[in-house]
Amino acid sequence: MQLTNKVALVTGAGSGIAKATAKLFAKEGAKVAALGRTKDELETTVAEINNNNGEAIPLVADISNPEQMQQAIQAIIDKWGRLDVVFANAGINGVWASIEELTPEDWNKTINVNLTGTFLTVKYAVPYLKKQGGSVIITSSVNGTRTFSNTGATAYSSTKAAQVAFAKMVALELAKHRIRVNVICPGAIATNIDENTDRQDLEEIQEPVEFPEGKIPLTDGKPGTSEQVAQLVFFLASDASSHITGTEVWIDGGESLLKA
Ligand SMILES: NC(=O)c1ccc[n+]([C@@H]2O[C@H](COP(=O)([O-])OP(=O)(O)OC[C@H]3O[C@@H](n4cnc5c(N)ncnc54)[C@H](O)[C@@H]3O)[C@@H](O)[C@H]2O)c1
């Protein structure tokens, strides 16, 4: 077990990529703080871990709310006295629409959750990570880093691009404290995120594109799984990646090489 005695914060842990990661971290010996908005989902994640010889606690908080995030980090310290790994993953697709239809409220919501939420998650964790060093992993996307053809996903892609800049800035700032900061950029992964996307009149603004061999070269079009992404996050959390900081890793089966 490679994460024994480590304490990990995982945001968005009620579903998808973060749920699979929380379970893998726990299996590898980490104590896991499973943070998210939805109490029922978090309790299911925590029960699955605790019933499987792991150790986890649920933390209900909105990552875009500074007070709630400060309290959540404090709850981790009260419980376990340390913090080693932060997986800043929670995010939303938000509204995908033309620039004329996208309202300032739609824009602000996506920026607040995806970008400000990442900032707050890392900001309040840093004082504790500094004590012994640690690893931060941020979930960006192919959108905004290699792919720019999901026309309408403008706010989303802007946040995902900004997360990469954020990670590189703080990777350098925090290196002297032995804190590593890396970014994962998933392509299509089978989770619930699509069901929570508000698509508005995209047919009118998107260019029609067809890929005869399927759009994910490594799998003939089949999306990746949360468990595959969790393996990458685990690698970046563990000492196996001890000299890696300030970089993005795409995990997309080659999708973003084909579809820019
Ligand atoms: N699934 C994909 O194809 C894909 C591709 C690229 C990037 N991503 C990114 O992966 C991350 C995880 O998404 P997923 O696919 O696992 O989807 P998901 O919808 O299953 O997971 C997102 C989780 O974040 C939580 N969340 C959302 N807003 C929150 C808030 N304000 N405060 C606290 N928790 C909040 C949700 O409740 C949910 O549990 C996101 O950042 C997303 O942008 C996903």
The ligand as a Tripos MOL2 file, in Angstrom:
@<TRIPOS>MOLECULE
LIG
   44    48     1     0     0
SMALL
NO_CHARGES

@<TRIPOS>ATOM
      1 N1        -16.4890   12.9330  -17.5030 N.am      1 LIG1
      2 C1        -15.7530   13.4930  -18.4350 C.2       1 LIG1
      3 O1        -15.8560   13.1440  -19.6290 O.2       1 LIG1
      4 C2        -14.7540   14.5720  -18.0720 C.ar      1 LIG1
      5 C3        -13.8360   14.9720  -19.0410 C.ar      1 LIG1
      6 C4        -12.9180   15.9680  -18.7310 C.ar      1 LIG1
      7 C5        -12.9250   16.5410  -17.4880 C.ar      1 LIG1
      8 N2        -13.8330   16.1540  -16.5640 N.ar      1 LIG1
      9 C6        -13.7790   16.8110  -15.2490 C.3       1 LIG1
     10 O2        -13.7570   15.8330  -14.2520 O.3       1 LIG1
     11 C7        -14.2490   16.3840  -13.0380 C.3       1 LIG1
     12 C8        -15.2090   15.3950  -12.4090 C.3       1 LIG1
     13 O3        -16.3070   15.1840  -13.2390 O.3       1 LIG1
     14 P1        -17.0290   13.7630  -13.4430 P.3       1 LIG1
     15 O4        -16.9690   13.4430  -14.8670 O.co2     1 LIG1
     16 O5        -16.5310   12.7930  -12.4510 O.co2     1 LIG1
     17 O6        -18.5540   14.1930  -13.2060 O.3       1 LIG1
     18 P2        -19.5570   14.0660  -11.9880 P.3       1 LIG1
     19 O7        -20.6560   15.0250  -12.2920 O.co2     1 LIG1
     20 O8        -19.8680   12.6450  -11.7600 O.co2     1 LIG1
     21 O9        -18.6920   14.5800  -10.7440 O.3       1 LIG1
     22 C9        -18.5980   15.9080  -10.3530 C.3       1 LIG1
     23 C10       -18.8030   15.9690   -8.8470 C.3       1 LIG1
     24 O10       -18.5490   17.2890   -8.3850 O.3       1 LIG1
     25 C11       -19.5610   17.6490   -7.4740 C.3       1 LIG1
     26 N3        -19.7080   19.1060   -7.4750 N.ar      1 LIG1
     27 C12       -20.1430   19.8800   -8.4940 C.ar      1 LIG1
     28 N4        -20.1730   21.1620   -8.1060 N.ar      1 LIG1
     29 C13       -19.7360   21.1960   -6.8130 C.ar      1 LIG1
     30 C14       -19.5740   22.2240   -5.8670 C.ar      1 LIG1
     31 N5        -19.8520   23.4940   -6.1650 N.pl3     1 LIG1
     32 N6        -19.1190   21.9000   -4.6380 N.ar      1 LIG1
     33 C15       -18.8450   20.6170   -4.3140 C.ar      1 LIG1
     34 N7        -18.9990   19.5970   -5.1820 N.ar      1 LIG1
     35 C16       -19.4460   19.8790   -6.4110 C.ar      1 LIG1
     36 C17       -20.7980   16.9460   -7.9770 C.3       1 LIG1
     37 O11       -21.7670   16.8210   -6.9580 O.3       1 LIG1
     38 C18       -20.2390   15.6270   -8.4380 C.3       1 LIG1
     39 O12       -20.1860   14.6840   -7.3780 O.3       1 LIG1
     40 C19       -14.8450   17.7400  -13.3960 C.3       1 LIG1
     41 O13       -13.9380   18.7670  -13.0210 O.3       1 LIG1
     42 C20       -14.9550   17.6840  -14.9070 C.3       1 LIG1
     43 O14       -14.8720   18.9540  -15.5050 O.3       1 LIG1
     44 C21       -14.7410   15.1790  -16.8170 C.ar      1 LIG1
@<TRIPOS>BOND
     1     1     2 1
     2     2     3 2
     3     2     4 1
     4     4     5 ar
     5     4    44 ar
     6     5     6 ar
     7     6     7 ar
     8     7     8 ar
     9     8     9 1
    10     8    44 ar
    11     9    10 1
    12     9    42 1
    13    10    11 1
    14    11    12 1
    15    11    40 1
    16    12    13 1
    17    13    14 1
    18    14    15 2
    19    14    16 1
    20    14    17 1
    21    17    18 1
    22    18    19 2
    23    18    20 1
    24    18    21 1
    25    21    22 1
    26    22    23 1
    27    23    24 1
    28    23    38 1
    29    24    25 1
    30    25    26 1
    31    25    36 1
    32    26    27 ar
    33    26    35 ar
    34    27    28 ar
    35    28    29 ar
    36    29    30 ar
    37    29    35 ar
    38    30    31 1
    39    30    32 ar
    40    32    33 ar
    41    33    34 ar
    42    34    35 ar
    43    36    37 1
    44    36    38 1
    45    38    39 1
    46    40    41 1
    47    40    42 1
    48    42    43 1
@<TRIPOS>SUBSTRUCTURE
     1 LIG1         1 GROUP 0 **** ****
